[in-house]
């Protein structure tokens, strides 16, 4: 029997912050779903847009201001946010910031 290969990442150490803007890395992309790590420079933002499917976002490091429909809040390390398909939302990094998006 062949051993399965193991892919390991350290989100805190293996993914560097860009000097500006946002970088992303697909950690998993299969028929069953996707997991994408987004890394934001301080001040980088995603303008208001609609989610094209339900997604779970898990804040890995840093803080960001998230607006989901009519509510605005600060998201800190460990915060989980669910964006439902069609919900309007935006995000701005208050400091260098990492989030894992799962769908």
N, C-alpha and C positions, 0 to 999 in steps of 0.2 A: 504494500500500500504506500502510495506517495504522500509525503508530508505536505501539508498546505503551507504556502509561504505566508510570512507575517510582515505587514507593513506597519511601522511604528512612527509616530510623529510626536514631537514635543511642541505644542502650540505656542508655549511661552518662549522657547529657545530656537526653534527651527525656522520661524517665519519672521523676517525683519520688517520693520516699518518703512514704508516709502517716504521719501523726503517731501512728497506732496501727492495728493490724490488718494486713490484706493487701488490695492492689488487684491487678487483673489487666486485661490488654489483649490481645485476640486480634489477632495480627499477620497470621495467615493462617488462613482457615477455608474449605476447599474440599472437594470430594468425595474428594480424594486424601489429605487429612490436615489437621491443625491445628498451629499454633505459637502458644503463649500465653505472654506474659511475666507473671510474678508478681513483685510488689514487696512486700517485707515490712518493717514497722517492726521495730526491735529488740525481741526478746522475743515477737514474733508466732509462732504455731505452727499447724500442721495436725495435728490429733489423729490417732491411729492409724486407718487406713482401708485398704481394699483397692483396688488399681488395677483399673479396669474394662476395661483393654486394656494392651498393652505400650506403654510410654512411655520416651522418652529425656529426661533433665533435664540441662541444661548450666548450671553456676553462672557467672553473669556478673559479679557483684560481691558482696563481703562474704563472710561465713562462716555456716554453719548446722550444727547437729547433726542428722544423719539416722539414723533407726533403720529398718533393712530386715530384716524377719523377726527374727532373733536378734542381728544385728550392728548396733552403734552406732559411728558415725565422724563426724569433722569434715569437711565439704565446703568446699573453698576455691575461689576464682576459678579457672576452667578445668577443674574437676572435672566429669566426665560420669558419670551414674548411670543404669542401665537398671532400670526397675521392670517386672517381668513381670506379665501379667494374673493377678489373684488374690493377689499378694504383699501382705502387711501391711506398712505403712510409716507413719512419721510424720516431721515436720520441725519444728525450732525455730530461728529466726533468732537467732544470737549477737550480731549487730550488724545495722544496716540491710543488706538482702540482696536480690539480684535473681537470678531463675532463669528460663530459657527451657525450657518443656515442649513437646516435639514428639511428636505421635502420628499 
